[in-house]
Amino acid sequence: MPLIDLDLPADATPLPREVRAFLREARRRIERFQRECRVPGFVASDFPMIYAALRALVEGGFASGNLFCEWGSGFGVVACLAAMLQFDACGIEIEPELVDHAQRLADDFDLPVRFLHGSFLSARDENALEESDEFAWLTTEGQGAPPELELGTADFDVIFVYPWPDEEQLIENLFQRHAAAGALLMTYHGGDALRLRRKKGG
């Protein structure tokens, strides 16, 4: 059953001062990290655009609840932005170095976001990877969400992902397989391409 595409209203409201300050510091840390370290597959999103989309999502009442998860959270900026919009947010990231940076960023801004080391793919999803083309950055290593998260995909109201082009269909399939009816999938595709979809059913 296909996911339903949703159109978010345009949001031209300026970013709040605290969000601008947070994004300045996040960019500074990301730029320093990219100069000093090399983590394959880490690419930053268009954070101001994503904040505007999340704000429109909240103001339009699109989400059925406030549980938010960022799959492949990197530096954790999107999950932190969600927390600034009163989501109960967390992030799952396979690279432990990025988990540390993300948690430090959230803690330094007193944002109640949890970042956990692991894969958002479960062992049950291994066949999906084997049946598809080779994916450079997706893995079932870690056997899915860390146990300390105490939540699964079906518990989240909004999931955000920035997939590589060859991962887009697999991400959609995983969301359809595991998310609850009515849950939202927000995906960023580079440039100004942002997509919001809802799982039918229920």
Secondary structure, 3 states (H helix, E strand, C coil): CCCEEECCCCCCCCCCHHHHHHHHHHHHHHHHHHHHCCCCCCCCCCHHHHHHHHHHHHHCCCCCCCEEEEECCCCCHHHHHHHHCCCEEEEEECCHHHHHHHHHHHHHCCCCCEEEECCCCCHHHHHHHHHCCCCCCCCCCCCCCCHHHCCCHHHCCEEEECCCHHHHHHHHHHHHHHCCCCCEEEEECCCCCEEEEECCCC
